[in-house]
Amino acid sequence: MASQGTAPPARAGIVRIVAASLVGTTIEWYDFFLYGSAAALVFNSLFFPSSDPLVGTLLSFLTYAVGFAARPLGGVVFGHYGDRMGRKKLLVISLLMMGGATFAMGLLPTHATIGVGAPVLLTVLRLVQGFALGGEWGGAVLLVSEHGGDKNRGFWASWPQAGAPGGNLLATGVLALLAAVQSEEAFLAWGWRVPFLLSGVLVMIGLWIRISVTESPVFLEAQRKAEAAAAAGAQEKPPVVDVFRKSRREVLTAIGTRFGENISYYVLTAFVLVYVTVHLDLPKSDALNAVLIGSAFHFVTIPLWGALSDRIGRRPVTLIGALGMAGWAFAFFALVDSRSFPVIALAVTVGLLFHGAMYGPQAAFISELFDTKVRYSGASMGSQLASIIGGALAPIIAVELLKDYESALPVALYTSAAVVTAITVHFARETRGRDLATDETAEPAPRPAPEHKGSVPLGG
């Protein structure tokens, strides 16, 4: 009998799942992006004091990158247990780890107090953040994707994606507010700690909401089949082994899809803070408020891009964003160099709109690449490996290019790596409408040996 596809859920049920995933991802991304903003504006002087502001910023961004390095390990560990135990349990653990590490950062002594021990402790906590986020993304988008029906999956699954700009909006907004009401001295003395300590309250709210959701029905059915197979004596390989054995192409597709998207996002939201404040010598408020405005538009439009991908496909929408971003990279820096705040805000906003076209369909697209029993592992590994070669290095490479060439043109060329995402998606298969309950990469049953005329059966 032909598959009828994943049944569409009751609207109230999917809205509750989406709300829980969105709140959780917003809080986790708040923690993660708060570090990025602080690395650009605060940590360079408090934890990595240097006579050259760009050198201190570069060292600060190196610890920022450490968090990305831990994300694939988190993806493997959380993916393995998420494919065995369920999405919900692992999402609760990731939220607690992320919130605890961020809260502890707000209590850290600085370099002036304990010397080299301060950046060491900061780096350890950053590793915990990265490990936790490595398991968060895959679980959150899968919980929604597997609850949602085939027809509108792009729209529903894009809401956890909106947690990224939501978290960045929240983190940048808190920092911008503190920078506006405090003197520079007060902000560096204690004001920067407030957003980190606020994470403790946010995590409790997110935990209360996340515990209330139900496990994915697609996962529960796959788990039931796995238990029946185990009872019959079948032995299953660990999900990560199955991913590399059956889904290598899908992992590479996920990496390529996220590569250009990752680079452009961290140039638009993290490096721009350095470029505006250090290179152009403009106030911190100009940089923070430009990202704040852009993130607000980003948050609203990501679900719209996701909905469009349900109508015309994941690939066409992603191509719009990737090719648009590759071209906009050059206009972006030309506009920022105007030193006009409205123009800088426009440059960031348009850049994030193009990014949203890549990011909105991504949750559904990557989820649809993998089978249920390896989906958490495959989606997490592909996504987080891309975060190392893309997002982790983006601010560092951009700062180094600016330091060496004292020009934004090399950074614009680097940002146009969004074309890698365009090439990857161009050669990928369209996944819109896939039934997530059906395995597409399962090994075919062995074919019987052909019979030849005149052959005599053995033993006959």
Residue, then its C-alpha position, 0 to 999 in steps of 0.5 A: m500500500a502506498s504511503q499516505g504521508t505524515a498525518p497533519p496534526a491538530r492545530a492546537g497541538i502543533v502550535r504548542i510544540v512550535a511555541a515550546s521549541l521557539v522559546g527553548t531555541t530563543i533562550e539557547w541562542y540568546d546565551f550563544f549570541l550574548y557571548g558573540s556580542a560580548a566577545a566583540l564589545v567587552f571580553n577583548s578588554l576584560f579578558f584579553p587586554s592588548s595594546d592593539p584593539l584588533v589583536g584583543t578582539l581576535l583573541s576574544f573571537l578565538t574563544y568564540a570559535v571554541g564553542f563552535a568546535a564543541r558543537p559537532l561533539g555535542g551533535v554526535v552525543f545528543g544525536h546518538y541518545g536522541d535517536r535512541m531515547g527521544r528528542k524531548k529528554l535531550l532538549v531538556i538536558s541541552l537547555l540546562m547545560m547552556g543556561g548553567a554555563t551562561f549564568a556562570m560566565g556572569l560570575l567570572p573574575t576578569h583578567a585584572t583579578i586572577g590573570v590568565g585563569a580568567p580567559v581559561l575559565l571563560t573558554v571552558l564555559r564556552l566549550v560547555q555552551g557549544f556542546a549543548l547547542g550542538g544537540e539543541w538545533g537538531g532536536a528542536v527542529l526535528l520535534v517540530s518537523e516530526h509533529g508537523g504534516d508533510k504539506n506545511r512542514g516548511f512553515w512550522a519547522s521554520w519557527p525554531q529557526a526564528g529562535a536564532p534572530g530571536g535570541n540575537l534580538l534579545a541578547t543585543g537588545v539587553l546589551a544595547l539597553l545597558a550601554a545606553v543607560q550606563s557609562e562606559e566605565a559602569f558597563l565594563a565594571w559590572g553592567w556586562r554581567v547582567p545579561f549573563l545572569l539573566s539567563g538563569v531566569l530565562v532557562m527556568i521559563g524555557l524548562w517549564i515550557r519544554i517539559s510540557v511537550t509530547e514526544s514526536p509520534v514519528f520517533l515513537e513509531a520508529q522506536r516501537k519498530a526497533e524494539a520489536a526488531a531487537a526482541a526478534g534478535a536483530q542488532e542495530k548499529p549505533p545511529v552515527v555508524d548508520v549515518f556514515r554507512k548509508s547517508r554520507r551524501e546527505v551529511l555533505t548536502a547538509i554541510g554545503t547548505r549551511f556553509g555559506e549561510n553560516i559565514s554570512y550570518y556571523v559577518l552580518t551580526a558579529f563581525v559588523l560590531v567590530y567593523v563599526t566600533v573599531h574600524l569606523d570608530l562609531p559608537k557601540s550603540d550604532a552597531l548594536n541598534a543596527v543589528l537589533i533592527g535587522s534581527a527584528f525583520h529577520f525574526v518576522t520573515i523567516p517563517l514567511w520564507g519557510a511557508l514559501s518553501d512549502r509552495i515552491g520547494r526548499r531549493p528555489v527559496t534557498l537559491i534566492g537567499a544564497l545568490g542574493m547574499a553573494g551579491w549583497a556582500f559587496a553593497f553591504f560594506a559600501l553602505v556601512d562605510s557611509r557611517s550613517f546609522p539609517v544606512i548601516a541599519l538598512a545594510v544589515t536588514v537587507g543582508l539578514l533578509f537574504h540570509g532568512a531565505m537560506y535559513g527559513p527552509q533549512a530545518a525542513f530541508i535537512s530533516e527531510l534528508f534523513d530517515t527517522k532512526v538516524r535523523y537526530s544524528g545526521a541532521s546534527m552532524g551535518s549542521q554542526l560540522a558546517s558550523i566549524i568550517g563556516g560560522a566558527l571561523a567567520p569572525i576570525i577570518a573577517v577580522e584578520l582580513l581587515k587587519d591585514y588589508e585595512s579594507a572591507l573588499p576582502v571581507a566582502l569576497y569572503t562573505s560571498a561564499a554564500v555561492v557554495t550554498a547555492i551550488t550545493v542546493h542546485f545539485a541536491r534533490e528536492t525534499r518538499g512533501r517527503d513522508l518522514a515516517t518512510d525510510e528512503t535510505a534503507e538498504p534494499a532486500p537482497r535479490p534472489a539469484p536468477e534461475h537458469k533453464g535446465s539447471v538442476p536444484l542442488g539436493g534434488 
